[in-house]
Amino acid sequence: MALNKVIVDQEFWDLFPEATVNIMFVNNFENDQTSLTEEDRDQMLQTAVRESAKFTGAEPFSANPVVAQWRDAYKKFPKRKGARASVEALLKRASKGHHFAPINPLVDVYNSISMTYGVPVGIEDADHIAGDMHLGKAKGGEAFVSVGGNGENESDPAREGEIMYYDDEGAVCRSLNWRDGTRTQVNDNTKNAVIVIESVNKEQAARAKEAMTKLSELIKKYFNVETTADYTLTKDNPSVQR
């Protein structure tokens, strides 16, 4: 069981014709072999919180362009009540002065990138993806065990018509970039990963490109591994081989 290809289905492009999906692979990775100390990671996260203020200056919070754009996107498909883009959740906590405690090195790095650039960054363990990973519409009932915000894992099958990442065994990430499942989440044992950043307009796409470039630099610097190129998937180029 391992990731073969990333494919964005036509049903996604039908809803989001101007979207782009940035993909990057990281191979032969050691999450526990890093020059980053816990203190380094804490400082990185707090710097990112300060940087995120440029995306959260409007009141009410829903009036901020990044938030409004993603909320409009989420109106286009069925979802669980309260499901929001992952970047909105991070920005909201940052705007309230939340202290982001370090989780694990790679997660801390990509959360810092997400807040700094105002983009949703997702990372999955490529060795736990079954076959091709698709971004498209759920048939409904695809298996999914949520990485719950309350610390408890919860079985929560996909809803019919929901936009999500999925593979041969079920859902991978629900409601576009809302929440990962336990089966494919990155942890201290992750060796190979796939990184995704979705954009629904050109302005977001420009920030996504910058974010992937910086993320690649940080992975090389702190983990001493090379990343692949940053592949940009569009409706005319909807897939990439691992």
C-alpha positions, -999 to 999 in steps of 0.1 A, spaced: 0 0 0 15 33 -11 7 64 -31 9 59 -69 -5 91 -85 -24 123 -75 -55 129 -96 -79 158 -95 -112 146 -108 -133 165 -134 -160 170 -108 -137 192 -88 -129 214 -118 -166 216 -126 -171 234 -93 -138 253 -93 -127 259 -129 -101 285 -119 -85 265 -91 -50 251 -89 -36 223 -67 1 224 -58 17 191 -52 51 183 -38 66 149 -26 91 144 1 110 111 1 132 92 26 123 116 53 132 112 90 108 133 111 129 128 142 162 136 125 161 174 124 182 203 136 151 220 149 148 220 186 114 223 204 124 259 213 131 266 176 98 253 166 80 273 193 96 305 180 88 296 144 52 292 152 50 324 172 67 343 143 40 328 120 12 340 143 26 375 140 29 372 102 -7 360 100 -20 393 113 -19 406 77 -47 383 68 -69 390 99 -72 428 102 -108 431 92 -138 430 115 -158 408 117 -134 379 111 -155 366 83 -149 398 63 -112 390 59 -107 381 22 -89 348 28 -117 337 51 -145 350 29 -131 333 -2 -128 299 14 -163 302 30 -177 309 -5 -159 279 -18 -173 257 10 -208 267 0 -204 247 -32 -206 212 -17 -222 193 11 -203 191 43 -205 185 80 -219 215 99 -191 237 110 -165 224 85 -142 252 75 -110 254 55 -79 245 75 -63 279 70 -94 296 85 -91 275 116 -54 284 120 -60 321 113 -89 323 137 -69 308 166 -39 331 158 -61 362 157 -73 353 192 -37 351 206 -36 313 208 -2 299 217 6 271 192 26 245 211 49 223 190 34 190 178 60 174 157 87 189 135 71 186 101 36 195 113 51 226 130 69 237 99 39 234 76 15 251 101 40 280 102 39 282 64 1 281 63 -2 310 87 26 330 71 12 328 36 -25 324 43 -29 291 24 -42 257 34 -13 233 36 -20 195 39 5 167 43 -3 130 41 18 99 47 23 86 12 31 51 24 -4 48 39 -23 60 7 -38 31 -11 -32 34 -48 -41 68 -64 -51 98 -43 -80 116 -58 -95 150 -51 -132 148 -62 -167 141 -51 -177 115 -25 -202 88 -35 -212 88 2 -202 64 30 -165 63 23 -147 52 55 -131 79 75 -118 81 111 -113 117 120 -83 132 138 -107 149 163 -101 183 176 -111 170 210 -83 145 210 -107 115 204 -108 96 171 -143 95 156 -158 73 128 -174 98 104 -181 84 69 -182 109 39 -213 126 28 -226 122 -8 -213 150 -30 -187 162 -6 -154 174 -21 -126 154 -5 -94 135 -10 -99 98 -13 -81 66 -22 -89 29 -27 -96 25 10 -118 55 17 -115 92 26 -81 107 32 -90 144 39 -126 155 44 -143 186 30 -114 196 7 -88 205 34 -109 206 66 -97 175 84 -73 146 80 -80 110 89 -60 89 113 -50 63 86 -29 87 65 -19 114 90 18 124 93 34 112 125 69 106 139 73 75 118 65 91 85 92 84 59 75 96 26 49 124 23 28 142 -2 22 179 4 -9 197 -11 -20 234 -13 -53 242 -29 -61 276 -44 -95 288 -58 -83 320 -75 -51 336 -90 -42 356 -60 -43 325 -37 -23 306 -64 5 331 -63 8 328 -25 6 290 -28 36 290 -52 56 311 -27 45 289 2 56 257 -15 90 273 -25 96 283 12 84 250 25 108 231 2 137 254 15 128 247 51 125 209 46 159 209 29 175 231 56 161 214 87 157 177 76 185 174 51 163 158 24 154 169 -11 119 176 -22 105 170 -57 95 199 -79 64 218 -71 38 204 -95 8 227 -103 -23 208 -112 -50 225 -133 -81 214 -152 -58 210 -183 -31 192 -163 -50 173 -136 -26 146 -124 9 138 -114 28 105 -110 47 101 -77 
